[in-house]
Amino acid sequence: MSLQQWNDHSGHLKGHIMWPASKKDIIEACKGEDVEPEVLNDLRKNLPEGKYDSPEEVKKILVN
């Protein structure tokens, strides 16, 4: 995920997800929202299973 894509969707991650959140929680919250398919696919492929305490933790893993 690019930094621009992160910036475009970080508000969604911060406002629509209760933290801590699992990978499944994050993906479920993003489905049906205005999240680009590429971003949703990146979450599915590159975010390891587990619990995340904050959007910043997810950002460290996904943003290249």
N, CA, C and O atoms as a Tripos MOL2 file, in Angstrom:
@<TRIPOS>MOLECULE
protein
  256   255    64     0     0
PROTEIN
NO_CHARGES

@<TRIPOS>ATOM
      1 N           0.8460   -1.1670    0.0000 N.3       1 MET1
      2 CA          0.0000    0.0000    0.0000 C.3       1 MET1
      3 C           0.8950    1.2350    0.0000 C.2       1 MET1
      4 O           1.8890    1.2970    0.7240 O.2       1 MET1
      5 N           0.5370    2.1890   -0.8010 N.am      2 SER2
      6 CA          1.3170    3.4220   -0.8660 C.3       2 SER2
      7 C           0.9170    4.3480    0.2830 C.2       2 SER2
      8 O          -0.1360    4.1770    0.8970 O.2       2 SER2
      9 N           1.7630    5.3160    0.5580 N.am      3 LEU3
     10 CA          1.4500    6.3010    1.5820 C.3       3 LEU3
     11 C           0.1910    7.0870    1.1960 C.2       3 LEU3
     12 O          -0.6240    7.4070    2.0620 O.2       3 LEU3
     13 N           0.0290    7.3960   -0.0730 N.am      4 GLN4
     14 CA         -1.1670    8.1190   -0.5220 C.3       4 GLN4
     15 C          -2.4300    7.2980   -0.2680 C.2       4 GLN4
     16 O          -3.4380    7.8360    0.1920 O.2       4 GLN4
     17 N          -2.3820    6.0150   -0.5630 N.am      5 GLN5
     18 CA         -3.5360    5.1590   -0.3000 C.3       5 GLN5
     19 C          -3.8320    5.1270    1.2050 C.2       5 GLN5
     20 O          -4.9890    5.1880    1.6200 O.2       5 GLN5
     21 N          -2.7810    5.0320    2.0080 N.am      6 TRP6
     22 CA         -2.9650    5.0530    3.4580 C.3       6 TRP6
     23 C          -3.6570    6.3470    3.8860 C.2       6 TRP6
     24 O          -4.6310    6.3270    4.6390 O.2       6 TRP6
     25 N          -3.1380    7.4670    3.3920 N.am      7 ASN7
     26 CA         -3.7100    8.7640    3.7570 C.3       7 ASN7
     27 C          -5.1700    8.8690    3.3340 C.2       7 ASN7
     28 O          -5.9820    9.4680    4.0390 O.2       7 ASN7
     29 N          -5.5030    8.2900    2.1850 N.am      8 ASP8
     30 CA         -6.8810    8.3310    1.6990 C.3       8 ASP8
     31 C          -7.8370    7.5250    2.5780 C.2       8 ASP8
     32 O          -9.0210    7.8520    2.6710 O.2       8 ASP8
     33 N          -7.3240    6.4690    3.2240 N.am      9 HIS9
     34 CA         -8.1880    5.5470    3.9680 C.3       9 HIS9
     35 C          -7.9510    5.5460    5.4690 C.2       9 HIS9
     36 O          -8.6760    4.8640    6.1930 O.2       9 HIS9
     37 N          -6.9790    6.2730    5.9580 N.am     10 SER10
     38 CA         -6.6670    6.2180    7.3810 C.3      10 SER10
     39 C          -7.8120    6.7400    8.2420 C.2      10 SER10
     40 O          -8.0090    6.2590    9.3580 O.2      10 SER10
     41 N          -8.5600    7.7030    7.7510 N.am     11 GLY11
     42 CA         -9.7130    8.1940    8.5050 C.3      11 GLY11
     43 C         -10.7300    7.1000    8.7460 C.2      11 GLY11
     44 O         -11.3270    7.0100    9.8180 O.2      11 GLY11
     45 N         -10.9190    6.2680    7.7330 N.am     12 HIS12
     46 CA        -11.8300    5.1330    7.8680 C.3      12 HIS12
     47 C         -11.3170    4.1800    8.9410 C.2      12 HIS12
     48 O         -12.0800    3.7250    9.7930 O.2      12 HIS12
     49 N         -10.0200    3.8790    8.8950 N.am     13 LEU13
     50 CA         -9.4470    2.9580    9.8660 C.3      13 LEU13
     51 C          -9.5470    3.5050   11.2870 C.2      13 LEU13
     52 O          -9.7740    2.7590   12.2390 O.2      13 LEU13
     53 N          -9.3760    4.7930   11.4090 N.am     14 LYS14
     54 CA         -9.4150    5.4120   12.7370 C.3      14 LYS14
     55 C         -10.8440    5.5770   13.2470 C.2      14 LYS14
     56 O         -11.0790    5.4880   14.4520 O.2      14 LYS14
     57 N         -11.7990    5.8160   12.3550 N.am     15 GLY15
     58 CA        -13.1480    6.1410   12.7770 C.3      15 GLY15
     59 C         -14.1500    5.0090   12.7740 C.2      15 GLY15
     60 O         -15.1730    5.0910   13.4540 O.2      15 GLY15
     61 N         -13.8810    3.9510   12.0230 N.am     16 HIS16
     62 CA        -14.8830    2.8960   11.8560 C.3      16 HIS16
     63 C         -14.4820    1.5710   12.4860 C.2      16 HIS16
     64 O         -15.2180    0.5900   12.3770 O.2      16 HIS16
     65 N         -13.3400    1.5230   13.1370 N.am     17 ILE17
     66 CA        -12.8580    0.2740   13.7090 C.3      17 ILE17
     67 C         -12.5960    0.4840   15.1920 C.2      17 ILE17
     68 O         -11.9800    1.4710   15.5920 O.2      17 ILE17
     69 N         -13.0700   -0.4520   15.9980 N.am     18 MET18
     70 CA        -12.7960   -0.4340   17.4320 C.3      18 MET18
     71 C         -11.4440   -1.1170   17.6560 C.2      18 MET18
     72 O         -11.2390   -2.2610   17.2520 O.2      18 MET18
     73 N         -10.5470   -0.4100   18.2940 N.am     19 TRP19
     74 CA         -9.1980   -0.9350   18.5480 C.3      19 TRP19
     75 C          -9.0890   -1.3990   19.9810 C.2      19 TRP19
     76 O          -9.6350   -0.7460   20.8700 O.2      19 TRP19
     77 N          -8.3990   -2.5140   20.2470 N.am     20 PRO20
     78 CA         -7.6610   -3.3560   19.3100 C.3      20 PRO20
     79 C          -8.6020   -4.1050   18.3710 C.2      20 PRO20
     80 O          -9.7730   -4.3340   18.6740 O.2      20 PRO20
     81 N          -8.0430   -4.4780   17.2200 N.am     21 ALA21
     82 CA         -8.8260   -5.1400   16.1860 C.3      21 ALA21
     83 C          -8.0180   -6.2630   15.5500 C.2      21 ALA21
     84 O          -6.7970   -6.1750   15.4180 O.2      21 ALA21
     85 N          -8.7140   -7.3050   15.1640 N.am     22 SER22
     86 CA         -8.0660   -8.4080   14.4540 C.3      22 SER22
     87 C          -8.0370   -8.1000   12.9580 C.2      22 SER22
     88 O          -8.6930   -7.1710   12.4860 O.2      22 SER22
     89 N          -7.2790   -8.8820   12.2410 N.am     23 LYS23
     90 CA         -7.2600   -8.7440   10.7790 C.3      23 LYS23
     91 C          -8.6800   -8.8880   10.2400 C.2      23 LYS23
     92 O          -9.1030   -8.1180    9.3790 O.2      23 LYS23
     93 N          -9.4080   -9.8680   10.7460 N.am     24 LYS24
     94 CA        -10.7890  -10.0950   10.2920 C.3      24 LYS24
     95 C         -11.6520   -8.8690   10.5760 C.2      24 LYS24
     96 O         -12.4390   -8.4570    9.7230 O.2      24 LYS24
     97 N         -11.5110   -8.2780   11.7690 N.am     25 ASP25
     98 CA        -12.2890   -7.0780   12.1170 C.3      25 ASP25
     99 C         -12.0110   -5.9480   11.1320 C.2      25 ASP25
    100 O         -12.9310   -5.2630   10.6840 O.2      25 ASP25
    101 N         -10.7420   -5.7590   10.7990 N.am     26 ILE26
    102 CA        -10.3390   -4.6760    9.9060 C.3      26 ILE26
    103 C         -10.9100   -4.8920    8.5120 C.2      26 ILE26
    104 O         -11.4690   -3.9710    7.9160 O.2      26 ILE26
    105 N         -10.7700   -6.0950    7.9970 N.am     27 ILE27
    106 CA        -11.2800   -6.3990    6.6520 C.3      27 ILE27
    107 C         -12.8010   -6.2740    6.6120 C.2      27 ILE27
    108 O         -13.3500   -5.7210    5.6580 O.2      27 ILE27
    109 N         -13.4800   -6.7750    7.6240 N.am     28 GLU28
    110 CA        -14.9420   -6.6750    7.6640 C.3      28 GLU28
    111 C         -15.3970   -5.2190    7.6920 C.2      28 GLU28
    112 O         -16.3870   -4.8670    7.0510 O.2      28 GLU28
    113 N         -14.6860   -4.3750    8.4260 N.am     29 ALA29
    114 CA        -15.0490   -2.9600    8.5020 C.3      29 ALA29
    115 C         -14.8190   -2.2430    7.1780 C.2      29 ALA29
    116 O         -15.4920   -1.2570    6.8770 O.2      29 ALA29
    117 N         -13.8730   -2.7330    6.3900 N.am     30 CYS30
    118 CA        -13.5480   -2.0810    5.1200 C.3      30 CYS30
    119 C         -14.4510   -2.5370    3.9750 C.2      30 CYS30
    120 O         -14.6250   -1.8060    3.0000 O.2      30 CYS30
    121 N         -15.0200   -3.7250    4.0820 N.am     31 LYS31
    122 CA        -15.9340   -4.2120    3.0460 C.3      31 LYS31
    123 C         -17.1440   -3.3110    2.9780 C.2      31 LYS31
    124 O         -17.6940   -2.9280    4.0110 O.2      31 LYS31
    125 N         -17.5580   -2.9730    1.8020 N.am     32 GLY32
    126 CA        -18.7570   -2.1830    1.6240 C.3      32 GLY32
    127 C         -18.5430   -0.6900    1.8080 C.2      32 GLY32
    128 O         -19.4550    0.0970    1.5580 O.2      32 GLY32
    129 N         -17.3700   -0.2910    2.2370 N.am     33 GLU33
    130 CA        -17.0500    1.1240    2.3700 C.3      33 GLU33
    131 C         -16.3700    1.5800    1.0800 C.2      33 GLU33
    132 O         -16.1650    0.7800    0.1660 O.2      33 GLU33
    133 N         -16.0290    2.8320    1.0080 N.am     34 ASP34
    134 CA        -15.3270    3.3510   -0.1690 C.3      34 ASP34
    135 C         -13.8420    3.0480   -0.0700 C.2      34 ASP34
    136 O         -13.0110    3.9550   -0.0230 O.2      34 ASP34
    137 N         -13.5220    1.7710   -0.0410 N.am     35 VAL35
    138 CA        -12.1410    1.3150    0.0240 C.3      35 VAL35
    139 C         -11.8070    0.7120   -1.3280 C.2      35 VAL35
    140 O         -12.5060   -0.1730   -1.8190 O.2      35 VAL35
    141 N         -10.7300    1.2030   -1.9200 N.am     36 GLU36
    142 CA        -10.3250    0.7010   -3.2320 C.3      36 GLU36
    143 C         -10.0850   -0.8050   -3.1630 C.2      36 GLU36
    144 O          -9.5460   -1.2920   -2.1690 O.2      36 GLU36
    145 N         -10.4710   -1.5520   -4.1950 N.am     37 PRO37
    146 CA        -10.2290   -2.9970   -4.2080 C.3      37 PRO37
    147 C          -8.7540   -3.3410   -3.9880 C.2      37 PRO37
    148 O          -8.4370   -4.3300   -3.3280 O.2      37 PRO37
    149 N          -7.8630   -2.5300   -4.5390 N.am     38 GLU38
    150 CA         -6.4240   -2.7720   -4.3640 C.3      38 GLU38
    151 C          -6.0270   -2.7090   -2.8850 C.2      38 GLU38
    152 O          -5.2070   -3.5020   -2.4230 O.2      38 GLU38
    153 N          -6.6060   -1.7740   -2.1570 N.am     39 VAL39
    154 CA         -6.3020   -1.6240   -0.7360 C.3      39 VAL39
    155 C          -6.8660   -2.8080    0.0470 C.2      39 VAL39
    156 O          -6.1890   -3.3470    0.9220 O.2      39 VAL39
    157 N          -8.0780   -3.2100   -0.2550 N.am     40 LEU40
    158 CA         -8.6820   -4.3590    0.4100 C.3      40 LEU40
    159 C          -7.8810   -5.6290    0.1330 C.2      40 LEU40
    160 O          -7.6740   -6.4380    1.0380 O.2      40 LEU40
    161 N          -7.4360   -5.8080   -1.0920 N.am     41 ASN41
    162 CA         -6.6030   -6.9620   -1.4280 C.3      41 ASN41
    163 C          -5.2760   -6.9200   -0.6890 C.2      41 ASN41
    164 O          -4.7760   -7.9590   -0.2570 O.2      41 ASN41
    165 N          -4.7010   -5.7360   -0.5390 N.am     42 ASP42
    166 CA         -3.4510   -5.5880    0.1920 C.3      42 ASP42
    167 C          -3.6390   -6.0000    1.6540 C.2      42 ASP42
    168 O          -2.7840   -6.6720    2.2320 O.2      42 ASP42
    169 N          -4.7520   -5.5970    2.2390 N.am     43 LEU43
    170 CA         -5.0420   -6.0120    3.6170 C.3      43 LEU43
    171 C          -5.1240   -7.5330    3.7100 C.2      43 LEU43
    172 O          -4.5500   -8.1390    4.6150 O.2      43 LEU43
    173 N          -5.8320   -8.1340    2.7820 N.am     44 ARG44
    174 CA         -5.9930   -9.5960    2.7990 C.3      44 ARG44
    175 C          -4.6570  -10.3260    2.6390 C.2      44 ARG44
    176 O          -4.3930  -11.3060    3.3360 O.2      44 ARG44
    177 N          -3.8260   -9.8490    1.7300 N.am     45 LYS45
    178 CA         -2.5710  -10.5400    1.4060 C.3      45 LYS45
    179 C          -1.4400  -10.2530    2.3850 C.2      45 LYS45
    180 O          -0.6850  -11.1590    2.7390 O.2      45 LYS45
    181 N          -1.3140   -9.0040    2.8260 N.am     46 ASN46
    182 CA         -0.0900   -8.5900    3.5090 C.3      46 ASN46
    183 C          -0.2190   -8.3170    4.9960 C.2      46 ASN46
    184 O           0.7910   -8.1120    5.6700 O.2      46 ASN46
    185 N          -1.4240   -8.3090    5.5190 N.am     47 LEU47
    186 CA         -1.5860   -8.0960    6.9530 C.3      47 LEU47
    187 C          -1.6440   -9.4570    7.6320 C.2      47 LEU47
    188 O          -2.5820  -10.2210    7.4010 O.2      47 LEU47
    189 N          -0.6580   -9.7710    8.4650 N.am     48 PRO48
    190 CA         -0.6630  -11.0700    9.1470 C.3      48 PRO48
    191 C          -1.8530  -11.1970   10.1000 C.2      48 PRO48
    192 O          -2.3680  -10.1990   10.6040 O.2      48 PRO48
    193 N          -2.2780  -12.4340   10.3360 N.am     49 GLU49
    194 CA         -3.3260  -12.6820   11.3200 C.3      49 GLU49
    195 C          -2.8320  -12.1740   12.6630 C.2      49 GLU49
    196 O          -1.6410  -12.2480   12.9660 O.2      49 GLU49
    197 N          -3.7480  -11.6620   13.4610 N.am     50 GLY50
    198 CA         -3.3800  -11.2080   14.7870 C.3      50 GLY50
    199 C          -4.2300  -10.0350   15.2170 C.2      50 GLY50
    200 O          -5.1260   -9.5990   14.4950 O.2      50 GLY50
    201 N          -3.9380   -9.5240   16.4100 N.am     51 LYS51
    202 CA         -4.6230   -8.3530   16.9660 C.3      51 LYS51
    203 C          -3.7090   -7.1500   16.8320 C.2      51 LYS51
    204 O          -2.4980   -7.2550   17.0300 O.2      51 LYS51
    205 N          -4.2880   -6.0130   16.4980 N.am     52 TYR52
    206 CA         -3.5490   -4.7610   16.3180 C.3      52 TYR52
    207 C          -4.1340   -3.7260   17.2630 C.2      52 TYR52
    208 O          -5.3510   -3.5780   17.3680 O.2      52 TYR52
    209 N          -3.2440   -3.0090   17.9510 N.am     53 ASP53
    210 CA         -3.6710   -2.0510   18.9580 C.3      53 ASP53
    211 C          -4.0940   -0.7070   18.3840 C.2      53 ASP53
    212 O          -4.8410    0.0370   19.0200 O.2      53 ASP53
    213 N          -3.6150   -0.3930   17.1720 N.am     54 SER54
    214 CA         -3.8890    0.9360   16.6160 C.3      54 SER54
    215 C          -3.7020    0.9300   15.1010 C.2      54 SER54
    216 O          -3.0700    0.0260   14.5530 O.2      54 SER54
    217 N          -4.2520    1.9410   14.4250 N.am     55 PRO55
    218 CA         -4.0140    2.0700   12.9890 C.3      55 PRO55
    219 C          -2.5210    2.2480   12.6740 C.2      55 PRO55
    220 O          -2.0530    1.7860   11.6340 O.2      55 PRO55
    221 N          -1.7800    2.9070   13.5560 N.am     56 GLU56
    222 CA         -0.3580    3.1250   13.3150 C.3      56 GLU56
    223 C           0.4100    1.8070   13.2520 C.2      56 GLU56
    224 O           1.3700    1.6800   12.4920 O.2      56 GLU56
    225 N          -0.0110    0.8300   14.0510 N.am     57 GLU57
    226 CA          0.6070   -0.4920   14.0000 C.3      57 GLU57
    227 C           0.3800   -1.1600   12.6450 C.2      57 GLU57
    228 O           1.2820   -1.7890   12.0930 O.2      57 GLU57
    229 N          -0.8280   -1.0170   12.1220 N.am     58 VAL58
    230 CA         -1.1470   -1.5560   10.7930 C.3      58 VAL58
    231 C          -0.3560   -0.8260    9.7290 C.2      58 VAL58
    232 O           0.1450   -1.4520    8.7950 O.2      58 VAL58
    233 N          -0.2330    0.4830    9.8500 N.am     59 LYS59
    234 CA          0.5050    1.2890    8.8810 C.3      59 LYS59
    235 C           1.9530    0.8240    8.7580 C.2      59 LYS59
    236 O           2.4820    0.7420    7.6490 O.2      59 LYS59
    237 N           2.5920    0.5230    9.8710 N.am     60 LYS60
    238 CA          3.9950    0.0720    9.8560 C.3      60 LYS60
    239 C           4.1600   -1.1930    9.0290 C.2      60 LYS60
    240 O           5.2060   -1.4090    8.4180 O.2      60 LYS60
    241 N           3.1380   -2.0210    9.0110 N.am     61 ILE61
    242 CA          3.2080   -3.2800    8.2770 C.3      61 ILE61
    243 C           2.8890   -3.0880    6.7940 C.2      61 ILE61
    244 O           3.5360   -3.6970    5.9420 O.2      61 ILE61
    245 N           1.9150   -2.2600    6.4810 N.am     62 LEU62
    246 CA          1.3910   -2.1860    5.1070 C.3      62 LEU62
    247 C           1.9950   -1.1300    4.2030 C.2      62 LEU62
    248 O           2.0630   -1.3310    2.9900 O.2      62 LEU62
    249 N           2.4340   -0.0120    4.7570 N.am     63 VAL63
    250 CA          2.8660    1.0950    3.8920 C.3      63 VAL63
    251 C           4.3080    0.8780    3.4530 C.2      63 VAL63
    252 O           5.2090    0.7070    4.2740 O.2      63 VAL63
    253 N           4.5030    0.8900    2.1260 N.am     64 ASN64
    254 CA          5.8580    0.7190    1.5790 C.3      64 ASN64
    255 C           6.2850    2.0320    0.9650 C.2      64 ASN64
    256 O           7.3930    2.1360    0.4380 O.2      64 ASN64
@<TRIPOS>BOND
     1     1     2 1
     2     2     3 1
     3     3     4 2
     4     3     5 am
     5     5     6 1
     6     6     7 1
     7     7     8 2
     8     7     9 am
     9     9    10 1
    10    10    11 1
    11    11    12 2
    12    11    13 am
    13    13    14 1
    14    14    15 1
    15    15    16 2
    16    15    17 am
    17    17    18 1
    18    18    19 1
    19    19    20 2
    20    19    21 am
    21    21    22 1
    22    22    23 1
    23    23    24 2
    24    23    25 am
    25    25    26 1
    26    26    27 1
    27    27    28 2
    28    27    29 am
    29    29    30 1
    30    30    31 1
    31    31    32 2
    32    31    33 am
    33    33    34 1
    34    34    35 1
    35    35    36 2
    36    35    37 am
    37    37    38 1
    38    38    39 1
    39    39    40 2
    40    39    41 am
    41    41    42 1
    42    42    43 1
    43    43    44 2
    44    43    45 am
    45    45    46 1
    46    46    47 1
    47    47    48 2
    48    47    49 am
    49    49    50 1
    50    50    51 1
    51    51    52 2
    52    51    53 am
    53    53    54 1
    54    54    55 1
    55    55    56 2
    56    55    57 am
    57    57    58 1
    58    58    59 1
    59    59    60 2
    60    59    61 am
    61    61    62 1
    62    62    63 1
    63    63    64 2
    64    63    65 am
    65    65    66 1
    66    66    67 1
    67    67    68 2
    68    67    69 am
    69    69    70 1
    70    70    71 1
    71    71    72 2
    72    71    73 am
    73    73    74 1
    74    74    75 1
    75    75    76 2
    76    75    77 am
    77    77    78 1
    78    78    79 1
    79    79    80 2
    80    79    81 am
    81    81    82 1
    82    82    83 1
    83    83    84 2
    84    83    85 am
    85    85    86 1
    86    86    87 1
    87    87    88 2
    88    87    89 am
    89    89    90 1
    90    90    91 1
    91    91    92 2
    92    91    93 am
    93    93    94 1
    94    94    95 1
    95    95    96 2
    96    95    97 am
    97    97    98 1
    98    98    99 1
    99    99   100 2
   100    99   101 am
   101   101   102 1
   102   102   103 1
   103   103   104 2
   104   103   105 am
   105   105   106 1
   106   106   107 1
   107   107   108 2
   108   107   109 am
   109   109   110 1
   110   110   111 1
   111   111   112 2
   112   111   113 am
   113   113   114 1
   114   114   115 1
   115   115   116 2
   116   115   117 am
   117   117   118 1
   118   118   119 1
   119   119   120 2
   120   119   121 am
   121   121   122 1
   122   122   123 1
   123   123   124 2
   124   123   125 am
   125   125   126 1
   126   126   127 1
   127   127   128 2
   128   127   129 am
   129   129   130 1
   130   130   131 1
   131   131   132 2
   132   131   133 am
   133   133   134 1
   134   134   135 1
   135   135   136 2
   136   135   137 am
   137   137   138 1
   138   138   139 1
   139   139   140 2
   140   139   141 am
   141   141   142 1
   142   142   143 1
   143   143   144 2
   144   143   145 am
   145   145   146 1
   146   146   147 1
   147   147   148 2
   148   147   149 am
   149   149   150 1
   150   150   151 1
   151   151   152 2
   152   151   153 am
   153   153   154 1
   154   154   155 1
   155   155   156 2
   156   155   157 am
   157   157   158 1
   158   158   159 1
   159   159   160 2
   160   159   161 am
   161   161   162 1
   162   162   163 1
   163   163   164 2
   164   163   165 am
   165   165   166 1
   166   166   167 1
   167   167   168 2
   168   167   169 am
   169   169   170 1
   170   170   171 1
   171   171   172 2
   172   171   173 am
   173   173   174 1
   174   174   175 1
   175   175   176 2
   176   175   177 am
   177   177   178 1
   178   178   179 1
   179   179   180 2
   180   179   181 am
   181   181   182 1
   182   182   183 1
   183   183   184 2
   184   183   185 am
   185   185   186 1
   186   186   187 1
   187   187   188 2
   188   187   189 am
   189   189   190 1
   190   190   191 1
   191   191   192 2
   192   191   193 am
   193   193   194 1
   194   194   195 1
   195   195   196 2
   196   195   197 am
   197   197   198 1
   198   198   199 1
   199   199   200 2
   200   199   201 am
   201   201   202 1
   202   202   203 1
   203   203   204 2
   204   203   205 am
   205   205   206 1
   206   206   207 1
   207   207   208 2
   208   207   209 am
   209   209   210 1
   210   210   211 1
   211   211   212 2
   212   211   213 am
   213   213   214 1
   214   214   215 1
   215   215   216 2
   216   215   217 am
   217   217   218 1
   218   218   219 1
   219   219   220 2
   220   219   221 am
   221   221   222 1
   222   222   223 1
   223   223   224 2
   224   223   225 am
   225   225   226 1
   226   226   227 1
   227   227   228 2
   228   227   229 am
   229   229   230 1
   230   230   231 1
   231   231   232 2
   232   231   233 am
   233   233   234 1
   234   234   235 1
   235   235   236 2
   236   235   237 am
   237   237   238 1
   238   238   239 1
   239   239   240 2
   240   239   241 am
   241   241   242 1
   242   242   243 1
   243   243   244 2
   244   243   245 am
   245   245   246 1
   246   246   247 1
   247   247   248 2
   248   247   249 am
   249   249   250 1
   250   250   251 1
   251   251   252 2
   252   251   253 am
   253   253   254 1
   254   254   255 1
   255   255   256 2
@<TRIPOS>SUBSTRUCTURE
     1 MET1         2 RESIDUE 1 A MET
     2 SER2         6 RESIDUE 1 A SER
     3 LEU3        10 RESIDUE 1 A LEU
     4 GLN4        14 RESIDUE 1 A GLN
     5 GLN5        18 RESIDUE 1 A GLN
     6 TRP6        22 RESIDUE 1 A TRP
     7 ASN7        26 RESIDUE 1 A ASN
     8 ASP8        30 RESIDUE 1 A ASP
     9 HIS9        34 RESIDUE 1 A HIS
    10 SER10       38 RESIDUE 1 A SER
    11 GLY11       42 RESIDUE 1 A GLY
    12 HIS12       46 RESIDUE 1 A HIS
    13 LEU13       50 RESIDUE 1 A LEU
    14 LYS14       54 RESIDUE 1 A LYS
    15 GLY15       58 RESIDUE 1 A GLY
    16 HIS16       62 RESIDUE 1 A HIS
    17 ILE17       66 RESIDUE 1 A ILE
    18 MET18       70 RESIDUE 1 A MET
    19 TRP19       74 RESIDUE 1 A TRP
    20 PRO20       78 RESIDUE 1 A PRO
    21 ALA21       82 RESIDUE 1 A ALA
    22 SER22       86 RESIDUE 1 A SER
    23 LYS23       90 RESIDUE 1 A LYS
    24 LYS24       94 RESIDUE 1 A LYS
    25 ASP25       98 RESIDUE 1 A ASP
    26 ILE26      102 RESIDUE 1 A ILE
    27 ILE27      106 RESIDUE 1 A ILE
    28 GLU28      110 RESIDUE 1 A GLU
    29 ALA29      114 RESIDUE 1 A ALA
    30 CYS30      118 RESIDUE 1 A CYS
    31 LYS31      122 RESIDUE 1 A LYS
    32 GLY32      126 RESIDUE 1 A GLY
    33 GLU33      130 RESIDUE 1 A GLU
    34 ASP34      134 RESIDUE 1 A ASP
    35 VAL35      138 RESIDUE 1 A VAL
    36 GLU36      142 RESIDUE 1 A GLU
    37 PRO37      146 RESIDUE 1 A PRO
    38 GLU38      150 RESIDUE 1 A GLU
    39 VAL39      154 RESIDUE 1 A VAL
    40 LEU40      158 RESIDUE 1 A LEU
    41 ASN41      162 RESIDUE 1 A ASN
    42 ASP42      166 RESIDUE 1 A ASP
    43 LEU43      170 RESIDUE 1 A LEU
    44 ARG44      174 RESIDUE 1 A ARG
    45 LYS45      178 RESIDUE 1 A LYS
    46 ASN46      182 RESIDUE 1 A ASN
    47 LEU47      186 RESIDUE 1 A LEU
    48 PRO48      190 RESIDUE 1 A PRO
    49 GLU49      194 RESIDUE 1 A GLU
    50 GLY50      198 RESIDUE 1 A GLY
    51 LYS51      202 RESIDUE 1 A LYS
    52 TYR52      206 RESIDUE 1 A TYR
    53 ASP53      210 RESIDUE 1 A ASP
    54 SER54      214 RESIDUE 1 A SER
    55 PRO55      218 RESIDUE 1 A PRO
    56 GLU56      222 RESIDUE 1 A GLU
    57 GLU57      226 RESIDUE 1 A GLU
    58 VAL58      230 RESIDUE 1 A VAL
    59 LYS59      234 RESIDUE 1 A LYS
    60 LYS60      238 RESIDUE 1 A LYS
    61 ILE61      242 RESIDUE 1 A ILE
    62 LEU62      246 RESIDUE 1 A LEU
    63 VAL63      250 RESIDUE 1 A VAL
    64 ASN64      254 RESIDUE 1 A ASN
